[in-house]
């Protein structure tokens, strides 16, 4: 649901959370993108960082130069003009994936959970286009949605202490890719050879909020080709 006006939560002495809705939905996502662009275009010098989420933005500010009340006033003014903000055309990115085997250790479990075959899980995952709702958790990690209802899958009850770089996972109606080796509790169904995060590049993340993504299946033999 979209909120009629922004709602605010104080997050410590230098952060303010601006909530624009209460669900993962394209309409909420686009409002987050519009407000994010509006803030960037106004060049608010008192803000140290702006972190967009599924339905909110975290504003980190300098408490020596501004107050939460002043920020609320500015955001409320920007909110009234959001319809005038033009969103840039999203990039369309295709991601190759080796599914199953050593690269997708949870593929068989996901198939069993949905009472289908691993091949059908792969087909469902690759037939759907996904929107990058936000980047978070670790640098470059894309939270993408939404998975079709027949692929919505719970997280693992016990997270792994280490998930390999490039692993493609499912969690509820989300899909994502681990850009670096890290702990994680998503169901891993495959792995991509693409590098999703490079701190030496500008921007460092291959994917950005608003991008559209499709996955496609490659063989294990093709993995080395893509890595080259």
N, C-alpha and C positions, 0 to 999 in steps of 0.2 A: 504494500500500500504506500502511495506517495503521501507525504505530509503536506498540508496546506501551507505551512511555513516551517522554517528550520527549527529544530529543537537542539538544545545545547547541554553538554555535560562537561563540568570542570574536571580535567584530568591532571591534577597536581597544580603546582604554582606557576607553570609556564606552558600549559597545553589546554586546548579547548576542542572538544569533539562536536562537530556539526553533523547532526543526523537529518537525512532528507527522506527517509522511508524506513520500512521495517522488513523488507524481504529482498531476496535475490531476484531482480526483474530488470528487463531491458529499459523500461521507462525510468526506474530509479537510477540505473547505471548512467543513462544519458544525462540526467539532472546532475549527478555527481561530476561527470565530465565537464558539463557547462560551467558549473560553479568553480571547478578547478581551473579552467581556462580564464574565467572572469577574474579570479584572484591573481593569476599570473600576469594578466594584462594590466592590472591596476598597480603592479609592482609595489606591494605593501612592504615597505622596508622594515617594519616592526616584526614581520613573520620570519622566523628562522627556517621553517620547513613546512610543507603542506603534503600530507600523506593520504591519498585517496583509498577508500575501502569499497566494499560492496554497496553500501548505502550511506556512507558517511565520509567526512574528511577530518583528519586530525590536524589541527593548526598548532604549531609550536611557535611561541612568540618570546620576545625579550621583555621580561617584566619590568625592566628599568625604563623602557620607552613607551609602553602601552599597558592597557588593562583589558581584562575579559569583556567588560562593558563596552569599551571602544571597539573591540573586534566584533562583538555582536552587532553593534550599530552598522558597521561597514558591511558585514555579511548580509544583514537584512536589506540593505540598500541594493547590493549586488543581486540578491535573490529576485527582486522585483523586475530586474532587467534580463533575466536568464534567457528568455525566448529570443532575444536579439543576438545571442552568442551562436555563431555558426560552428558546428563541429567539423573538424577536418575529416576527409575521406579516410576510412580505416585501411590499413595495409592488409593484404590477403597473403597469408603465409602457409605453406604446406610443410608438414613435418614427417619425415620418413621414420618408420618404427619397425623393429624386429619384435614380433609378438611371441610370447610363450618361451618355453625352455628355460635356460639359465638367465635369459633376459626378462622373462615375465613369470616369475615363480608363483604368482597368485592367479594366473589366468584360469587354470583348471578349477580352483576354488570358486572364482567368480561365475564360471559357467555352471558349476553345480548349484550355487546359490540361486541362480536364475532358471535352473532346470532346463538348460540348453547345452549346446556344444561350444568348445573354445572357438571354433570357426565362426559360429554365429555371434559370439561376443565381439570378435574382431570386426565382423561385418557391421554390427551396430555402432561400434566405436568409430569406424572410418566413414560411415555414411552420413554422419552428423557434422555440421559446421558449428564451431564454438566461438564465443566471444570472450576476449580477455577482459575480465572484470577488474582485476587489480594485480599488482605485483607485490609480493610480500613473503613473510615467513623467513626466507633467506634471500639474498640479492638475486634477482632474476627469476624467482619462482612465479610462474603465471597461474593464477586461479581462473579457470575457464569453465564456462557453462553454456547451456545446461545440458547435462546428459539426458537422453530420452528416459522416460519412466521405466522402460524395460531394461535399463542398464544402471539404475540407481543402486548403489552398493554401499553398505556400511564400512566404516574404517575397521582396521584390525583391532582386536581387543587388546593386544599387546604390541605396541609400536616396535619396529626394528631399531636397533642402536645405530645401524649404518645402512643407508640406501644408496646404491651406486649412482654416480653421475649419469644423467641422461634418462633415468628411469621414468616411465610414464605410468601414472597411477590414477585410481578412482577413489572418490570419497563422497558418499551421498550422491548428489546430482552434479558433482564437480569432477573435472579431470585436470591434471596438471603434470608438469615435468620438473624433476629435480635437477637444477642446473649444476649443482655440486654434490659431492658425497655428504650425506647428513643423516641424522636420525629422522624417522618418519613413520606414520601409521597408515598411509594410504595403501590400497591394494595394488600391487605392481603387476601390470599385464604386459609390459614390453619395455624397450629401450630405444632411444634415438641417438644417432651418432652426431647430431647437430650440437654445436656449442651455443648454449642459451645465454651465457653471461661471460663477458670479457672486460675486466676493469680497465684495460688499456684502450678500449674503443669508446667512441662518443656517438650515440648513447651506449652504455655498456651492456644493456639488455637487448637481446634479439627481439623480444616481444614487448609491446607497450599496451597500456590500458586502451581498450577500444579496438584493438586489432582483431581480425577474424582469422581463425585457424582451422585447417583440416589436416587430419592424419592419414597417411597411406602406408600400406604394408610393404616391406622389403624383406628379402631373404637374408639369412645369416651371412651368406657369401657376399652379398652386396654391402654389408656393414663396413668392411674394410675400404671399399671404394668410396663410400660417403665420408669416412674418416679422413681419407686423403684429400 
